[in-house]
Amino acid sequence: MNAVVIYGSCYGSTQAYAEYIAQELSCPAVSAKEVTRADVEGRELIVFGGGAYAGSIAGAKKAAKLEKYFGQARLLCFTCGLADPAKAKTQDEARALLNKAFPRHAGMPVFCLRGNMDYARLSAGHRAMMAMLMQLLRRKKEPTEEDRQLMQTYGEKVEFLDLPSAQPLIAAVKR
Ligand SMILES: Cc1cc2nc3c(=O)[nH]c(=O)nc-3n(C[C@H](O)[C@H](O)[C@H](O)COP(=O)(O)O)c2cc1C
């Protein structure tokens, strides 16, 4: 299939999924930092995946600038985050952000996958964002199970990356 996978990844989890999907589809995986019009024009299928970062999706802005060159390509998207993909909230947020980023393809299939986070590797900016989030969570009167998990793992290594969990996306492409 004439496809391409475009990804936005800060620490490698989304990139790992993108490369896994690209390998399964025998197509290239291109970072949103480097993607150009030539990478997307004339494709039958474009997969976009981005890391979830507090209400934004890494790489989405850059990839969305090329949406006008997607032509007749089908677009499938995935996000990569720590939030539980089984929760409706996780899926609804991802859909809303991606529909906004790619308005010509709004309603595209969206898959939520889980990635890793290693606090020791975070940039100063991301570390500060997580510290602020922790302050908010600690003040919460009724933290959710997910809030509790995030507080318990604060400062540590969280490993949710599971490449085969991208298989439903691959099956949807082949359908
Ligand atoms: C500052 C910051 C904000 C984050 N916000 C979210 C979020 O809103 N939802 C989520 O599921 N994960 C969130 N994460 C976790 C990342 O999405 C997760 O670590 C993911 O694996 C990152 O993918 P990447 O390594 O490809 O960048 C956040 C992480 C950081 C450091």
Ligand as a Chemical Component Dictionary entry (heavy atoms), coordinates in Angstrom:
data_LIG
# 
_chem_comp.id                   LIG 
_chem_comp.type                 NON-POLYMER 
_chem_comp.pdbx_formal_charge   0 
_chem_comp.three_letter_code    LIG 
# 
loop_
_chem_comp_atom.comp_id 
_chem_comp_atom.atom_id 
_chem_comp_atom.alt_atom_id 
_chem_comp_atom.type_symbol 
_chem_comp_atom.charge 
_chem_comp_atom.model_Cartn_x 
_chem_comp_atom.model_Cartn_y 
_chem_comp_atom.model_Cartn_z 
_chem_comp_atom.pdbx_ordinal 
LIG C1  C1  C 0 4.347  17.689 30.424 1  
LIG C2  C2  C 0 3.662  16.421 30.075 2  
LIG C3  C3  C 0 2.299  16.412 29.815 3  
LIG C4  C4  C 0 1.649  15.216 29.501 4  
LIG N1  N1  N 0 0.314  15.238 29.257 5  
LIG C5  C5  C 0 -0.338 14.076 29.002 6  
LIG C6  C6  C 0 -1.740 14.067 28.769 7  
LIG O1  O1  O 0 -2.406 15.112 28.756 8  
LIG N2  N2  N 0 -2.333 12.863 28.541 9  
LIG C7  C7  C 0 -1.635 11.685 28.535 10 
LIG O2  O2  O 0 -2.216 10.634 28.334 11 
LIG N3  N3  N 0 -0.283 11.669 28.730 12 
LIG C8  C8  C 0 0.360  12.829 28.960 13 
LIG N4  N4  N 0 1.723  12.838 29.139 14 
LIG C9  C9  C 0 2.472  11.573 28.987 15 
LIG C10 C10 C 0 3.050  11.415 27.571 16 
LIG O3  O3  O 0 2.045  11.530 26.608 17 
LIG C11 C11 C 0 3.712  10.032 27.485 18 
LIG O4  O4  O 0 4.880  10.062 28.249 19 
LIG C12 C12 C 0 4.011  9.585  26.058 20 
LIG O5  O5  O 0 4.567  8.296  26.087 21 
LIG C13 C13 C 0 4.961  10.546 25.368 22 
LIG O6  O6  O 0 5.209  10.127 24.061 23 
LIG P1  P1  P 0 6.601  10.481 23.331 24 
LIG O7  O7  O 0 7.674  9.771  24.101 25 
LIG O8  O8  O 0 6.448  9.949  21.968 26 
LIG O9  O9  O 0 6.720  11.979 23.343 27 
LIG C14 C14 C 0 2.386  14.004 29.449 28 
LIG C15 C15 C 0 3.770  14.029 29.675 29 
LIG C16 C16 C 0 4.412  15.211 29.984 30 
LIG C17 C17 C 0 5.882  15.205 30.240 31 
# 
loop_
_chem_comp_bond.comp_id 
_chem_comp_bond.atom_id_1 
_chem_comp_bond.atom_id_2 
_chem_comp_bond.value_order 
_chem_comp_bond.pdbx_ordinal 
LIG C1  C2  SING 1  
LIG C2  C3  SING 2  
LIG C2  C16 DOUB 3  
LIG C3  C4  DOUB 4  
LIG C4  N1  SING 5  
LIG C4  C14 SING 6  
LIG N1  C5  DOUB 7  
LIG C5  C6  SING 8  
LIG C5  C8  SING 9  
LIG C6  O1  DOUB 10 
LIG C6  N2  SING 11 
LIG N2  C7  SING 12 
LIG C7  O2  DOUB 13 
LIG C7  N3  SING 14 
LIG N3  C8  DOUB 15 
LIG C8  N4  SING 16 
LIG N4  C9  SING 17 
LIG N4  C14 SING 18 
LIG C9  C10 SING 19 
LIG C10 O3  SING 20 
LIG C10 C11 SING 21 
LIG C11 O4  SING 22 
LIG C11 C12 SING 23 
LIG C12 O5  SING 24 
LIG C12 C13 SING 25 
LIG C13 O6  SING 26 
LIG O6  P1  SING 27 
LIG P1  O7  DOUB 28 
LIG P1  O8  SING 29 
LIG P1  O9  SING 30 
LIG C14 C15 DOUB 31 
LIG C15 C16 SING 32 
LIG C16 C17 SING 33 
# 
